[in-house]
């Protein structure tokens, strides 16, 4: 898809189609999400992972569904209403500073890193949000894995501890 064909509406539609056919349950298994966890779904899109994560963390956990697009968060809000997800809070990226530092047990960044203009800014912000013993998962879809690994390592904020199924598992440094 070239830039002339890209629209936010088309992207949300594509994500909603993906959510129907994607093996989200299996994907979420690799994140090790537990009851009571605080999870940030960074680049949540239409909320395909958000719903499953909400179920996994239960009533005592919380999901921050973060995206750059209002339209994506509107799709998340529809899911919140439809499925009565009381533990999900949609957050626009421009308002991410409203989320407390050192709050997240797990941050998932699925199918979005390729769209980030300044990955170092994002990695720094995610580092601010993660607990010292938290875990970041970065999906490398649509990118050259060695490029993503280089960006992560060169940030000096994250240690890559595992790579599996085109996804990096990272721990915060410092």
N, CA, C and O of each residue as an XYZ file, in Angstrom:
696
protein
N       0.846     -1.165      0.000
C       0.000      0.000      0.000
C       0.899      1.239      0.000
O       1.733      1.393      0.892
N       0.742      2.108     -0.975
C       1.546      3.323     -0.985
C       0.885      4.403     -0.131
O      -0.252      4.240      0.313
N       1.597      5.503      0.097
C       1.106      6.545      0.996
C      -0.194      7.164      0.528
O      -0.994      7.603      1.354
N      -0.429      7.212     -0.787
C      -1.665      7.783     -1.297
C      -2.874      6.928     -0.929
O      -3.985      7.440     -0.793
N      -2.653      5.627     -0.770
C      -3.747      4.718     -0.434
C      -3.938      4.582      1.068
O      -4.980      4.100      1.513
N      -2.962      4.992      1.851
C      -3.043      4.833      3.305
C      -3.985      5.859      3.898
O      -3.857      7.058      3.648
N      -4.922      5.384      4.676
C      -5.757      6.252      5.491
C      -5.913      5.569      6.842
O      -5.779      4.350      6.955
N      -6.190      6.347      7.834
C      -6.401      5.780      9.162
C      -7.611      4.850      9.131
O      -7.606      3.790      9.757
N      -8.646      5.256      8.398
C      -9.843      4.428      8.298
C      -9.512      3.060      7.708
O      -9.989      2.037      8.199
N      -8.704      3.042      6.665
C      -8.313      1.778      6.029
C      -7.478      0.935      6.991
O      -7.655     -0.281      7.074
N      -6.572      1.583      7.713
C      -5.746      0.859      8.654
C      -6.602      0.200      9.745
O      -6.401     -0.972     10.063
N      -7.543      0.938     10.311
C      -8.404      0.393     11.369
C      -9.227     -0.757     10.819
O      -9.392     -1.776     11.490
N      -9.740     -0.611      9.618
C     -10.509     -1.687      8.989
C      -9.652     -2.939      8.818
O     -10.107     -4.049      9.093
N      -8.424     -2.761      8.369
C      -7.509     -3.891      8.195
C      -7.202     -4.556      9.541
O      -7.145     -5.782      9.631
N      -7.007     -3.758     10.567
C      -6.715     -4.311     11.888
C      -7.904     -5.087     12.438
O      -7.734     -6.140     13.052
N      -9.098     -4.572     12.220
C     -10.285     -5.283     12.694
C     -10.447     -6.611     11.965
O     -10.861     -7.601     12.570
N     -10.127     -6.646     10.676
C     -10.148     -7.912      9.928
C      -9.088     -8.866     10.472
O      -9.347    -10.057     10.642
N      -7.899     -8.339     10.745
C      -6.819     -9.164     11.298
C      -7.227     -9.765     12.634
O      -6.934    -10.928     12.913
N      -7.899     -8.978     13.453
C      -8.295     -9.443     14.784
C      -9.233    -10.643     14.721
O      -9.258    -11.464     15.638
N      -9.997    -10.744     13.653
C     -10.929    -11.864     13.491
C     -10.187    -13.145     13.148
O     -10.546    -14.224     13.618
N      -9.146    -13.023     12.324
C      -8.457    -14.216     11.824
C      -7.150    -14.534     12.544
O      -6.609    -15.628     12.381
N      -6.640    -13.603     13.328
C      -5.332    -13.776     13.973
C      -5.422    -14.687     15.193
O      -6.428    -14.688     15.904
N      -4.374    -15.456     15.428
C      -4.331    -16.323     16.617
C      -3.913    -15.535     17.861
O      -2.861    -15.800     18.443
N      -4.732    -14.575     18.261
C      -4.382    -13.676     19.349
C      -4.174    -14.434     20.656
O      -3.287    -14.081     21.432
N      -4.973    -15.466     20.914
C      -4.809    -16.224     22.161
C      -3.407    -16.804     22.261
O      -2.768    -16.703     23.308
N      -2.923    -17.410     21.183
C      -1.584    -17.994     21.181
C      -0.515    -16.917     21.307
O       0.493    -17.105     21.989
N      -0.740    -15.806     20.655
C       0.212    -14.697     20.737
C       0.318    -14.207     22.180
O       1.419    -13.991     22.685
N      -0.810    -14.034     22.830
C      -0.814    -13.509     24.198
C      -0.170    -14.477     25.184
O       0.359    -14.055     26.213
N      -0.211    -15.769     24.877
C       0.415    -16.761     25.766
C       1.906    -16.481     25.958
O       2.438    -16.698     27.047
N       2.583    -16.004     24.918
C       4.033    -15.802     25.016
C       4.413    -14.589     25.864
O       5.585    -14.402     26.189
N       3.436    -13.770     26.222
C       3.728    -12.580     27.026
C       3.756    -12.868     28.526
O       4.230    -12.035     29.298
N       3.264    -14.014     28.947
C       3.285    -14.369     30.367
C       2.428    -13.463     31.238
O       2.765    -13.214     32.395
N       1.339    -12.974     30.698
C       0.453    -12.063     31.432
C      -0.280    -12.843     32.521
O      -0.784    -13.944     32.298
N      -0.323    -12.226     33.724
C      -0.963    -12.867     34.874
C      -2.067    -11.979     35.434
O      -2.129    -10.781     35.158
N      -2.927    -12.592     36.219
C      -3.976    -11.850     36.935
C      -3.317    -10.723     37.722
O      -2.283    -10.918     38.362
N      -3.927     -9.549     37.666
C      -3.440     -8.410     38.430
C      -2.350     -7.595     37.766
O      -1.970     -6.546     38.286
N      -1.833     -8.049     36.625
C      -0.786     -7.289     35.927
C      -1.319     -5.959     35.398
O      -2.508     -5.805     35.117
N      -0.403     -5.015     35.273
C      -0.682     -3.769     34.569
C       0.060     -3.856     33.245
O       1.282     -3.998     33.202
N      -0.711     -3.769     32.165
C      -0.174     -3.968     30.821
C      -0.447     -2.730     29.982
O      -1.543     -2.170     30.017
N       0.559     -2.311     29.230
C       0.373     -1.247     28.252
C       0.401     -1.891     26.872
O       1.389     -2.507     26.471
N      -0.698     -1.734     26.163
C      -0.809     -2.198     24.779
C      -0.485     -0.984     23.913
O      -1.369     -0.218     23.529
N       0.814     -0.825     23.614
C       1.298      0.370     22.921
C       1.140      0.181     21.420
O       1.691     -0.751     20.836
N       0.381      1.079     20.808
C       0.041      0.920     19.397
C      -1.092     -0.084     19.284
O      -1.056     -0.983     18.443
N      -2.091      0.072     20.128
C      -3.161     -0.916     20.274
C      -4.040     -1.067     19.040
O      -4.740     -2.070     18.905
N      -4.018     -0.089     18.138
C      -4.875     -0.192     16.958
C      -6.325     -0.341     17.363
O      -6.821      0.419     18.195
N      -7.008     -1.312     16.785
C      -8.433     -1.500     17.035
C      -8.720     -2.271     18.319
O      -9.882     -2.516     18.645
N      -7.681     -2.654     19.047
C      -7.874     -3.297     20.346
C      -7.986     -4.803     20.314
O      -8.538     -5.394     21.242
N      -7.484     -5.440     19.278
C      -7.545     -6.895     19.194
C      -6.853     -7.570     20.358
O      -7.395     -8.513     20.934
N      -5.687     -7.115     20.711
C      -4.954     -7.674     21.847
C      -5.511     -7.135     23.161
O      -5.489     -7.828     24.179
N      -6.003     -5.919     23.140
C      -6.500     -5.283     24.349
C      -7.576     -6.119     25.021
O      -7.554     -6.298     26.239
N      -8.510     -6.630     24.245
C      -9.604     -7.434     24.802
C      -9.062     -8.691     25.474
O      -9.439     -8.994     26.605
N      -8.192     -9.418     24.801
C      -7.640    -10.647     25.365
C      -6.807    -10.350     26.614
O      -6.905    -11.067     27.610
N      -5.999     -9.309     26.565
C      -5.189     -8.935     27.724
C      -6.105     -8.581     28.897
O      -5.832     -8.968     30.032
N      -7.176     -7.856     28.634
C      -8.143     -7.499     29.665
C      -8.688     -8.739     30.368
O      -8.843     -8.751     31.589
N      -8.975     -9.770     29.597
C      -9.477    -11.019     30.170
C      -8.401    -11.694     31.020
O      -8.699    -12.217     32.094
N      -7.163    -11.688     30.552
C      -6.077    -12.364     31.261
C      -5.739    -11.711     32.602
O      -5.425    -12.415     33.561
N      -5.796    -10.391     32.687
C      -5.387     -9.701     33.911
C      -6.484     -9.656     34.964
O      -6.204     -9.450     36.144
N      -7.717     -9.845     34.550
C      -8.823     -9.873     35.510
C      -9.151     -8.504     36.080
O      -8.636     -7.477     35.638
N     -10.028     -8.529     37.079
C     -10.555     -7.295     37.663
C      -9.514     -6.462     38.392
O      -9.668     -5.246     38.499
N      -8.460     -7.088     38.895
C      -7.451     -6.347     39.657
C      -6.315     -5.818     38.800
O      -5.430     -5.124     39.302
N      -6.329     -6.138     37.520
C      -5.308     -5.626     36.611
C      -5.819     -4.422     35.852
O      -6.954     -3.980     36.036
N      -4.949     -3.898     34.988
C      -5.335     -2.745     34.170
C      -4.599     -2.803     32.840
O      -3.428     -3.177     32.772
N      -5.312     -2.426     31.788
C      -4.716     -2.295     30.462
C      -4.818     -0.838     30.043
O      -5.898     -0.248     30.047
N      -3.684     -0.273     29.685
C      -3.673      1.031     29.043
C      -3.555      0.760     27.550
O      -2.528      0.268     27.082
N      -4.605      1.080     26.807
C      -4.617      0.903     25.356
C      -4.167      2.226     24.739
O      -4.917      3.202     24.723
N      -2.936      2.244     24.232
C      -2.316      3.490     23.767
C      -2.196      3.468     22.250
O      -1.728      2.489     21.669
N      -2.619      4.549     21.618
C      -2.456      4.669     20.170
C      -2.335      6.136     19.801
O      -2.714      7.022     20.568
N      -1.805      6.374     18.621
C      -1.609      7.733     18.125
C      -2.892      8.287     17.488
O      -3.054      9.500     17.356
N      -3.797      7.386     17.096
C      -4.989      7.794     16.350
C      -6.250      7.762     17.206
O      -6.536      6.764     17.868
N      -7.002      8.864     17.187
C      -8.311      8.916     17.852
C      -9.227      7.807     17.349
O      -9.942      7.177     18.128
N      -9.196      7.578     16.044
C     -10.080      6.583     15.447
C      -9.788      5.178     15.993
O     -10.712      4.388     16.190
N      -8.541      4.874     16.232
C      -8.191      3.581     16.818
C      -8.786      3.473     18.219
O      -9.347      2.442     18.587
N      -8.659      4.529     18.981
C      -9.186      4.501     20.348
C     -10.710      4.468     20.360
O     -11.306      3.942     21.299
N     -11.339      5.015     19.342
C     -12.795      4.886     19.227
C     -13.179      3.419     19.032
O     -14.168      2.954     19.599
N     -12.399      2.690     18.231
C     -12.644      1.252     18.049
C     -12.443      0.510     19.370
O     -13.201     -0.408     19.683
N     -11.442      0.894     20.137
C     -11.207      0.291     21.452
C     -12.388      0.587     22.380
O     -12.856     -0.296     23.099
N     -12.857      1.816     22.360
C     -13.995      2.187     23.217
C     -15.243      1.377     22.860
O     -16.020      1.016     23.743
N     -15.434      1.095     21.591
C     -16.576      0.241     21.193
C     -16.423     -1.157     21.798
O     -17.401     -1.752     22.250
N     -15.187     -1.678     21.804
C     -14.949     -2.991     22.417
C     -15.153     -2.933     23.927
O     -15.699     -3.863     24.520
N     -14.719     -1.855     24.539
C     -14.925     -1.694     25.984
C     -16.413     -1.778     26.298
O     -16.822     -2.482     27.222
N     -17.220     -1.055     25.524
C     -18.670     -1.064     25.741
C     -19.280     -2.427     25.421
O     -20.074     -2.957     26.197
N     -18.908     -2.983     24.286
C     -19.498     -4.250     23.838
C     -19.207     -5.392     24.810
O     -20.088     -6.195     25.117
N     -17.961     -5.458     25.291
C     -17.544     -6.572     26.149
C     -17.459     -6.200     27.631
O     -17.014     -7.002     28.451
N     -17.891     -4.968     27.972
C     -17.894     -4.499     29.362
C     -16.505     -4.651     30.004
O     -16.368     -5.235     31.079
N     -15.499     -4.123     29.335
C     -14.116     -4.214     29.811
C     -13.853     -3.060     30.782
O     -13.523     -1.951     30.363
N     -13.998     -3.322     32.041
C     -13.884     -2.283     33.062
C     -12.435     -1.960     33.442
O     -12.176     -0.984     34.146
N     -11.509     -2.773     32.980
C     -10.097     -2.589     33.360
C      -9.249     -2.036     32.213
O      -8.025     -2.168     32.229
N      -9.888     -1.420     31.224
C      -9.167     -0.874     30.064
C      -9.333      0.640     30.033
O     -10.437      1.167     30.162
N      -8.199      1.327     29.857
C      -8.220      2.784     29.725
C      -7.550      3.185     28.414
O      -6.346      2.989     28.251
N      -8.322      3.749     27.474
C      -7.716      4.234     26.227
C      -6.925      5.524     26.483
O      -7.363      6.398     27.231
N      -5.746      5.623     25.844
C      -4.887      6.788     26.032
C      -4.272      7.170     24.687
O      -3.652      6.341     24.021
N      -4.447      8.421     24.299
C      -3.764      8.932     23.112
C      -2.285      9.091     23.424
O      -1.923      9.490     24.530
N      -1.427      8.780     22.456
C       0.014      8.899     22.662
C       0.389     10.286     23.173
O       1.245     10.412     24.048
N      -0.235     11.316     22.641
C       0.122     12.673     23.073
C      -0.192     12.913     24.551
O       0.292     13.883     25.135
N      -0.999     12.035     25.163
C      -1.337     12.155     26.576
C      -0.679     11.067     27.432
O      -1.065     10.866     28.583
N       0.301     10.375     26.879
C       0.904      9.239     27.581
C       1.595      9.663     28.886
O       1.768      8.848     29.792
N       1.979     10.914     28.973
C       2.621     11.385     30.207
C       1.665     11.358     31.397
O       2.094     11.527     32.538
N       0.379     11.148     31.142
C      -0.602     11.012     32.230
C      -0.531      9.635     32.895
O      -1.088      9.431     33.973
N       0.156      8.699     32.247
C       0.340      7.382     32.849
C       1.557      7.467     33.754
O       2.620      7.931     33.344
N       1.388      7.013     34.990
C       2.476      7.078     35.969
C       3.715      6.323     35.510
O       3.625      5.333     34.784
N       4.858      6.802     35.939
C       6.131      6.121     35.670
C       6.199      4.821     36.468
O       5.564      4.679     37.513
N       6.976      3.888     35.955
C       7.233      2.614     36.639
C       5.957      1.875     37.021
O       5.862      1.323     38.117
N       4.984      1.863     36.130
C       3.690      1.270     36.447
C       3.451     -0.079     35.770
O       2.725     -0.919     36.301
N       4.053     -0.288     34.608
C       3.704     -1.452     33.787
C       4.526     -2.686     34.135
O       5.750     -2.628     34.251
N       3.826     -3.797     34.298
C       4.491     -5.094     34.429
C       4.944     -5.574     33.053
O       6.017     -6.155     32.896
N       4.089     -5.310     32.060
C       4.349     -5.764     30.691
C       3.916     -4.671     29.725
O       2.867     -4.049     29.895
N       4.738     -4.450     28.716
C       4.360     -3.570     27.604
C       4.458     -4.400     26.339
O       5.477     -5.037     26.073
N       3.382     -4.383     25.559
C       3.413     -5.051     24.265
C       3.319     -3.992     23.168
O       2.471     -3.100     23.213
N       4.190     -4.107     22.204
C       4.224     -3.204     21.048
C       4.158     -4.104     19.813
O       5.182     -4.503     19.257
N       2.941     -4.408     19.406
C       2.710     -5.400     18.357
C       2.332     -4.723     17.045
O       1.422     -3.895     17.003
N       3.029     -5.078     15.991
C       2.729     -4.613     14.631
C       2.610     -3.089     14.552
O       1.692     -2.562     13.923
N       3.542     -2.391     15.193
C       3.501     -0.935     15.142
C       4.872     -0.280     15.042
O       4.971      0.873     14.623
N       5.922     -0.987     15.416
C       7.253     -0.377     15.505
C       7.715      0.160     14.148
O       8.473      1.129     14.088
N       7.267     -0.457     13.078
C       7.654     -0.017     11.739
C       7.069      1.351     11.381
O       7.530      1.988     10.433
N       6.070      1.805     12.122
C       5.429      3.087     11.833
C       5.975      4.235     12.690
O       5.597      5.390     12.499
N       6.853      3.915     13.619
C       7.381      4.910     14.544
C       8.422      5.776     13.843
O       9.360      5.267     13.230
N       8.243      7.090     13.943
C       9.181      8.009     13.305
C      10.505      8.102     14.053
O      11.568      8.152     13.434
N      10.445      8.125     15.381
C      11.666      8.215     16.182
C      11.646      7.119     17.243
O      11.172      7.340     18.358
N      12.161      5.936     16.899
C      12.116      4.814     17.837
C      12.795      5.094     19.174
O      12.378      4.550     20.197
N      13.831      5.932     19.188
C      14.515      6.230     20.447
C      13.613      6.967     21.426
O      13.670      6.723     22.632
N      12.787      7.860     20.917
C      11.832      8.573     21.774
C      10.829      7.584     22.362
O      10.510      7.651     23.549
N      10.339      6.678     21.540
C       9.374      5.677     22.007
C      10.024      4.747     23.031
O       9.441      4.480     24.082
N      11.212      4.260     22.736
C      11.892      3.358     23.672
C      12.168      4.045     25.011
O      12.084      3.407     26.061
N      12.491      5.324     24.981
C      12.717      6.078     26.216
C      11.420      6.200     27.013
O      11.419      6.039     28.233
N      10.326      6.481     26.325
C       9.040      6.611     27.018
C       8.590      5.272     27.592
O       8.087      5.221     28.714
N       8.762      4.201     26.848
C       8.401      2.881     27.358
C       9.257      2.517     28.571
O       8.774      1.885     29.511
N      10.513      2.914     28.547
C      11.411      2.679     29.683
C      10.909      3.432     30.919
O      11.000      2.918     32.034
N      10.390      4.622     30.733
C       9.822      5.399     31.842
C       8.627      4.677     32.460
O       8.416      4.737     33.671
N       7.855      4.001     31.629
C       6.608      3.386     32.076
C       6.777      2.010     32.721
O       5.936      1.593     33.518
N       7.844      1.313     32.384
C       8.010     -0.086     32.822
C       8.550     -0.153     34.252
O       9.346      0.689     34.669
N       8.108     -1.155     34.984
C       8.687     -1.428     36.304
C      10.093     -1.990     36.108
O      10.418     -2.478     35.025
N      10.926     -1.926     37.144
C      12.306     -2.424     37.054
C      12.363     -3.895     36.667
O      13.307     -4.327     36.006
N      11.368     -4.661     37.072
C      11.338     -6.092     36.738
C      10.312     -6.390     35.640
O       9.903     -7.537     35.464
N       9.901     -5.359     34.906
C       8.917     -5.527     33.842
C       9.527     -6.039     32.552
O      10.744     -6.173     32.428
N       8.656     -6.322     31.596
C       9.081     -6.879     30.314
C       8.419     -6.136     29.163
O       7.226     -5.833     29.200
N       9.212     -5.853     28.149
C       8.735     -5.234     26.908
C       8.819     -6.262     25.799
O       9.839     -6.932     25.633
N       7.733     -6.383     25.038
C       7.710     -7.242     23.859
C       7.525     -6.347     22.633
O       6.549     -5.604     22.530
N       8.481     -6.433     21.709
C       8.427     -5.654     20.464
C       8.319     -6.615     19.299
O       9.190     -7.458     19.084
N       7.250     -6.476     18.561
C       7.054     -7.259     17.355
C       7.867     -6.613     16.230
O       7.848     -5.392     16.075
N       8.570     -7.418     15.457
C       9.438     -6.882     14.394
C       8.814     -7.010     13.003
O       9.508     -6.898     11.992
N       7.503     -7.246     12.959
C       6.822     -7.394     11.687
C       7.058     -6.169     10.814
O       7.095     -5.042     11.308
N       7.215     -6.391      9.542
C       7.413     -5.332      8.539
C       8.768     -4.639      8.637
O       8.967     -3.583      8.037
N       9.702     -5.224      9.388
C      11.024     -4.616      9.522
C      12.098     -5.684      9.411
O      11.820     -6.878      9.531
N      13.295     -5.253      9.187
C      14.431     -6.165      9.171
C      14.824     -6.401     10.624
O      15.191     -5.459     11.326
N      14.751     -7.660     11.088
C      15.018     -7.942     12.506
C      16.330     -7.370     13.026
O      16.363     -6.833     14.133
N      17.405     -7.470     12.265
C      18.689     -6.935     12.737
C      18.635     -5.419     12.937
O      19.291     -4.886     13.832
N      17.855     -4.728     12.105
C      17.697     -3.281     12.277
C      16.990     -2.968     13.593
O      17.411     -2.082     14.336
N      15.911     -3.703     13.878
C      15.165     -3.477     15.116
C      16.052     -3.783     16.321
O      16.098     -3.010     17.278
N      16.751     -4.911     16.268
C      17.631     -5.280     17.379
C      18.699     -4.211     17.605
O      19.021     -3.884     18.747
N      19.240     -3.676     16.533
C      20.234     -2.610     16.649
C      19.668     -1.369     17.312
O      20.323     -0.759     18.158
N      18.466     -0.994     16.937
C      17.822      0.182     17.531
C      17.615     -0.030     19.030
O      17.899      0.854     19.839
N      17.119     -1.209     19.383
C      16.846     -1.513     20.789
C      18.141     -1.514     21.600
O      18.212     -0.872     22.648
N      19.149     -2.217     21.134
C      20.420     -2.314     21.860
C      21.100     -0.944     21.952
O      21.607     -0.576     23.012
N      21.112     -0.194     20.856
C      21.776      1.110     20.837
C      21.065      2.172     21.674
O      21.635      3.226     21.956
N      19.815      1.896     22.073
C      19.111      2.846     22.950
C      19.746      2.884     24.337
O      19.579      3.851     25.079
N      20.488      1.807     24.685
C      21.109      1.665     26.007
C      20.081      1.678     27.143
O      20.415      1.960     28.294
N      18.828      1.368     26.799
C      17.758      1.332     27.789
C      17.188     -0.066     27.987
O      16.537     -0.350     28.993
N      17.444     -0.937     27.007
C      16.820     -2.262     26.991
C      17.849     -3.339     26.686
O      18.767     -3.143     25.889
N      17.675     -4.474     27.337
C      18.464     -5.662     27.058
C      17.539     -6.685     26.405
O      16.486     -7.016     26.948
N      17.936     -7.175     25.251
C      17.158     -8.217     24.573
C      17.519     -9.549     25.227
O      18.683     -9.951     25.229
N      16.514    -10.230     25.781
C      16.780    -11.495     26.470
C      16.270    -12.706     25.693
O      16.628    -13.844     25.998
N      15.434    -12.455     24.691
C      14.912    -13.569     23.898
C      14.344    -13.031     22.590
O      13.851    -11.906     22.507
N      14.434    -13.877     21.580
C      13.806    -13.570     20.289
C      13.082    -14.824     19.846
O      13.674    -15.897     19.734
N      11.784    -14.669     19.595
C      11.006    -15.815     19.162
C       9.816    -15.330     18.346
O       9.173    -14.338     18.687
N       9.538    -16.040     17.273
C       8.391    -15.712     16.410
C       8.372    -14.239     16.005
O       7.328    -13.587     16.045
N       9.545    -13.722     15.612
C       9.658    -12.347     15.135
C       9.312    -11.316     16.207
O       8.876    -10.207     15.899
N       9.512    -11.695     17.461
C       9.207    -10.809     18.590
C      10.388    -10.787     19.560
O      10.947    -11.829     19.903
N      10.755     -9.584     19.994
C      11.828     -9.429     20.967
C      11.250     -9.318     22.368
O      10.272     -8.605     22.595
N      11.856    -10.018     23.292
C      11.538     -9.879     24.715
C      12.676     -9.082     25.318
O      13.837     -9.484     25.241
N      12.338     -7.941     25.924
C      13.359     -7.011     26.421
C      13.115     -6.681     27.884
O      11.977     -6.583     28.343
N      14.218     -6.513     28.600
C      14.183     -6.097     29.998
C      14.806     -4.706     30.089
O      15.730     -4.380     29.345
N      14.287     -3.889     31.011
C      14.856     -2.541     31.148
C      16.239     -2.583     31.784
O      16.518     -3.408     32.655
N      17.095     -1.677     31.332
C      18.429     -1.511     31.923
C      18.343     -0.315     32.865
O      17.781      0.726     32.523
N      18.902     -0.481     34.040
C      18.971      0.636     34.994
C      17.761      0.836     35.847
O      17.732      1.748     36.674
